[in-house]
Amino acid sequence: MKYLSEYRNLEATKSYLKLIENTITKPWKIMEVCGGQTHGLVKNGIINLLPDKVQMIHGPGCPVCVTPLNLIDKAIELLENDVIVCSFGDMIRVPGSKKSLLETKANGGDLRILYSPLEAVKIAKENPDKEVVFFAVGFETTAPANALSVLHAQKEGVKNYSILVSHVLVPPAMEAILDDKFSNIDAFLGAGHVCAIMGYKEYHPLSEKYKIPIVITGFEPLDLVQGIYMAVHQLEKGIYKVENQYARVVKEEGNKAAIDVIHKVFEIGNREWRGIGEIPNSGYKLTKEFMDFDAELKFGISNIHVPENATCIAGEILKGIKKPHECSEFGKTCTPSNPLGAPMVSSEGACAAYYHFSETTF
């Protein structure tokens, strides 16, 4: 496939690793924002091939991982009350405060695993006597499809469809990490998928405010090592700016059609993040025009609040303060088959990446 095999070229990857080694003179800490980048780094062994002076810090870029227990418990509440709940597969095994969506399905709940929210609208049309809710989880990447499902339901007059919104935004999370007193990040690898939708104009003020390099990258081995080299080059030169390694996919202005759809259905508001707490203006919520499609309001479940699991250190991992293997429960009471938190479940979770692919002895 064009633009894929070229970025898995071993010799080209080795050449950039050599460039990093020849350029670096000081220790630098670089956070890759996206969970897909984390898996690319760990699965391909890149973390072990980088010079010791480069320390990769794993960020909060896994939408399933940052979804708080509150939202999962709300989805479970709906599922236990004769609502058809639809979701992407990654979310169904994430523990709520007492159980997961999958366990609730085993007890008789009507849970549907889908590839698109538009399928959920179809299910609602086919079941007019049942309420159907799509668990709308994701960063900016999945927001256009979820917004389209609402527009489609409105157009078709499907009144028994709504969405449980759990959309979060990357730039406010990056700013929250940089404002944290324990943060010691020197540079970021920006999330390529998010920037493919939103572009990267809003990263320029962030780079300028915190005097920090931000390099947008893809997810293949060559993408990642080239992006790391670009970040190291900036750091060694004492400069800071936004660079776009993923130019074959990402444009500065983003995808205008997708952005227009998002802004038609959603507006920005505060959002709670798992283990981190509420970050101002860090998520999407439905606009007043589309409030009838807001599952929280429709079913009166906004008042469900539960504390996070005290045993799980997901918040520290998502902020880059700790690595997965530094958790005392990692690989013991917390495994993919018996997870304590979302980072061990999700296909983009840092804990799952370390469990499946890391050669480190824990």
Number of C-alpha atoms within 10 A of each C-alpha: 5 6 10 11 9 13 17 16 13 11 10 16 20 15 14 20 21 16 17 23 17 10 14 18 12 11 14 20 16 24 26 29 27 28 26 22 28 29 25 22 25 19 17 16 15 17 18 13 13 17 15 13 14 18 15 22 22 27 27 30 30 23 29 25 30 28 23 25 26 22 24 23 22 23 26 25 17 23 22 18 10 14 20 23 26 28 22 17 15 16 23 24 20 27 22 24 16 9 14 19 26 19 15 17 17 11 10 12 20 20 21 18 16 14 11 16 24 19 16 27 26 16 20 22 19 10 13 13 9 15 18 30 28 28 25 21 23 23 22 23 21 20 26 20 17 26 23 18 23 24 17 15 21 16 9 11 11 17 16 20 27 30 26 25 23 24 26 30 21 22 17 16 23 20 15 17 21 18 12 11 8 11 13 17 18 19 27 26 28 31 25 27 22 21 27 23 24 22 20 25 14 14 23 16 12 20 18 13 10 14 15 23 28 29 30 30 30 28 24 22 24 25 21 27 27 23 27 27 21 22 29 27 18 20 19 14 10 11 12 20 18 24 22 22 21 23 14 10 16 23 17 17 15 18 15 12 10 20 17 12 17 22 16 16 22 23 14 17 14 14 20 21 24 24 23 19 13 13 18 14 16 21 26 24 20 23 16 12 10 17 15 19 25 21 24 21 13 14 13 11 17 13 9 13 14 13 10 20 16 9 12 20 24 30 20 17 24 29 26 24 18 16 19 26 18 11 18 14 16 21 19 10 12 20 18 20 10 15 22 23 28 31 30 28 27 24 20 24 31 32 32 23 24 21 20 14 15 20 12 9 5 11
